[in-house]
Amino acid sequence: IVGIDEIERWLNQSGETEYEVTKYEHNFEERKIICNWAFEWGTYISAAVPKDNGPPVRSSGKLLRILKRNTDGEWKVARAIWNVDRKKE
């Protein structure tokens, strides 16, 4: 999933509530490139507003991605994993 439009599409697949994504930012702490593979990890923050005027949804967490360089030189995400930070009480 790349970009706000794709995140919105992914969120809206459930069919329960439609969302408008208002923020999505990556902060990568480290990137390593080895031949045609790249590894990166960091954090993210996101925010979305339900289109039915419900309360905004905010999320943050950690992520790890493995990318592969195609024969045309373009990088594509081959694998990704993320988790959501626990809510502070």
Secondary structure by P-SEA (a helix, b strand, c coil): cccaaaaaaaaaccccbbbbbcbbbbbbccccccccbbbbbbcccbbbbbccccccccccccbbbbbbbcccccccccbbbbbbccccc
